[in-house]
C-alpha cells in the first residue's frame, strides 16, 4: 500500500484539482503567517484569521477526501 506522502506526490503530478487545492491551501497559510507577523492585530484581522483557518480546513478536508478515494480505488490496492 502506498504511503500518504507517495499518494500526495502522485496526486500533485496527476490531478489538476488536487494541485489547485494544495495551492489555495498554501495561499491561505501564507496569509495567516502575514497576519500573525503583525505586532497588533485589529478586530478585522482576527475575523480574517478565523475565516482563513476555516477555508484552510475545508481545503484540507477536500484533499484528505481525494487521498482516501485514491486509496480505495481497486487499481491502487495491493493484496
SERO-4910 file (N, C-alpha, C, O; in steps of 0.05 Angstrom, whole numbers):
BEGIN
 pado doro    nc1    nc2    nc3   cac1   cac2   cac3    cc1    cc2    cc3    oc1    oc2    oc3
  Unk    A     17    -24      0      0      0      0     18     25      0     38     26     14
  Unk    A     10     45    -16     26     69    -18     23     85      8      3     86     21
  Unk    A     46     98     15     45    116     38     31    142     30     29    149      7
  Unk    A     22    157     51      7    181     45     23    201     29     13    214     11
  Unk    A     49    204     35     66    223     20     68    215     -9     68    232    -27
  Unk    A     70    189    -14     71    179    -42     45    185    -57     45    193    -80
  Unk    A     23    182    -43     -4    188    -55     -6    217    -61    -15    225    -83
  Unk    A      3    234    -42      2    263    -47     19    271    -71     11    287    -88
  Unk    A     43    259    -73     61    265    -95     48    257   -122     49    271   -142
  Unk    A     36    233   -121     22    223   -146     -1    242   -153     -3    250   -177
  Unk    A    -17    250   -134    -40    267   -140    -30    295   -149    -43    307   -166
  Unk    A     -9    305   -137      2    331   -146     10    330   -175      7    349   -190
  Unk    A     21    308   -184     31    306   -212      8    298   -231      9    306   -254
  Unk    A    -12    284   -221    -32    273   -240    -59    286   -238    -76    282   -256
  Unk    A    -64    302   -217    -91    312   -213    -91    342   -211    -83    353   -190
  Unk    A   -100    357   -231   -100    386   -230   -117    397   -207   -111    418   -196
  Unk    A   -139    384   -201   -157    393   -179   -142    392   -152   -143    410   -136
  Unk    A   -127    370   -148   -112    367   -123    -90    389   -121    -86    401   -100
  Unk    A    -77    393   -144    -56    415   -145    -68    442   -138    -56    458   -124
  Unk    A    -92    447   -149   -106    473   -143   -112    475   -114   -107    497   -102
  Unk    A   -122    454   -101   -128    454    -73   -103    459    -56   -104    475    -37
  Unk    A    -81    446    -63    -56    450    -49    -47    479    -51    -37    490    -32
  Unk    A    -49    490    -75    -40    517    -80    -57    537    -63    -46    555    -51
  Unk    A    -83    533    -63   -100    551    -47    -94    548    -18    -93    568     -3
  Unk    A    -90    524     -9    -83    519     19    -58    534     27    -57    546     49
  Unk    A    -38    533     10    -13    547     15    -17    578     16     -6    591     32
  Unk    A    -34    588     -2    -40    617     -2    -53    625     24    -45    646     35
  Unk    A    -72    610     34    -85    616     59    -65    615     82    -65    631    100
  Unk    A    -47    594     82    -27    592    103     -8    616    102     -1    626    123
  Unk    A     -1    625     79     17    648     76      3    673     87     16    689    101
  Unk    A    -23    677     81    -38    700     91    -40    699    121    -38    720    134
  Unk    A    -43    675    133    -44    673    162    -17    680    174    -16    694    195
  Unk    A      4    672    161     31    679    171     34    709    171     46    721    190
  Unk    A     25    722    150     27    752    149     11    765    172     20    784    184
  Unk    A    -13    754    177    -29    765    199    -15    761    226    -14    780    242
  Unk    A     -4    738    230     10    732    255     36    748    259     45    751    281
  Unk    A     47    757    237     71    773    238     66    802    248     85    816    256
  Unk    A     41    810    247     35    837    256     39    840    286     34    821    301
  Unk    A     48    863    295     52    868    323     25    871    337     22    864    361
  Unk    A      6    882    323    -21    885    335    -41    878    313    -42    889    291
  Unk    A    -59    859    321    -80    851    302   -105    866    309   -114    867    332
  Unk    A   -117    878    288   -143    892    292   -165    871    294   -161    847    291
  Unk    A   -189    881    300   -212    864    302   -217    850    274   -224    827    273
  Unk    A   -213    866    253   -217    855    226   -196    833    221   -202    813    208
  Unk    A   -171    837    230   -150    817    227   -158    791    241   -154    769    230
  Unk    A   -170    793    264   -179    769    279   -201    755    263   -202    730    262
  Unk    A   -220    770    252   -241    758    236   -230    745    211   -238    723    204
  Unk    A   -210    758    199   -197    747    175   -183    721    183   -183    701    167
  Unk    A   -170    721    206   -156    697    215   -176    673    218   -169    651    208
  Unk    A   -198    678    230   -218    656    233   -228    646    206   -230    622    201
  Unk    A   -233    665    188   -242    658    161   -221    642    146   -227    621    133
  Unk    A   -196    651    147   -174    636    134   -171    608    145   -166    589    130
  Unk    A   -173    606    171   -170    579    183   -192    560    174   -187    537    169
  Unk    A   -216    571    172   -239    555    163   -235    546    134   -240    523    127
  Unk    A   -226    565    118   -221    558     89   -199    537     86   -201    519     71
  Unk    A   -178    541    102   -156    521    101   -165    494    109   -158    474     97
  Unk    A   -182    493    130   -192    467    140   -210    454    118   -209    430    114
  Unk    A   -227    470    105   -244    459     84   -227    447     62   -233    425     51
  Unk    A   -206    461     54   -188    451     33   -174    426     42   -172    407     26
  Unk    A   -165    425     67   -152    401     77   -171    378     77   -163    355     70
  Unk    A   -196    382     84   -216    361     84   -220    351     55   -222    326     51
  Unk    A   -221    369     36   -224    361      8   -200    344     -2   -203    324    -15
  Unk    A   -176    353      6   -152    339     -2   -151    311     11   -145    291     -2
  Unk    A   -158    310     37   -159    284     50   -179    265     38   -175    241     36
  Unk    A   -202    276     29   -222    260     16   -212    249    -10   -217    226    -17
  Unk    A   -197    265    -25   -185    256    -50   -164    234    -45   -162    215    -60
  Unk    A   -149    237    -24   -129    217    -17   -142    191    -10   -134    170    -18
  Unk    A   -164    193      6   -178    169     14   -191    155    -10   -191    131    -12
  Unk    A   -202    171    -28   -215    160    -52   -193    145    -68   -199    124    -79
  Unk    A   -170    157    -71   -148    145    -86   -140    118    -73   -137     98    -87
  Unk    A   -138    118    -46   -131     93    -32   -152     71    -36   -144     48    -38
  Unk    A   -177     79    -39   -198     59    -41   -203     49    -69   -218     30    -73
  Unk    A   -190     61    -89   -194     52   -116   -181     24   -120   -158     20   -111
  Unk    A   -195      5   -131   -185    -22   -134   -158    -23   -148   -141    -40   -142
  Unk    A   -153     -5   -167   -128     -6   -182   -104      1   -165    -81     -3   -173
  Unk    A   -108     13   -141    -86     20   -123    -84      2    -99    -68      7    -81
  Unk    A   -100    -19    -98   -100    -38    -76    -79    -60    -82    -77    -70   -104
  Unk    A    -63    -66    -62    -44    -87    -64    -51   -109    -45    -55   -104    -21
  Unk    A    -54   -134    -55    -62   -156    -37    -38   -174    -31    -41   -193    -17
***
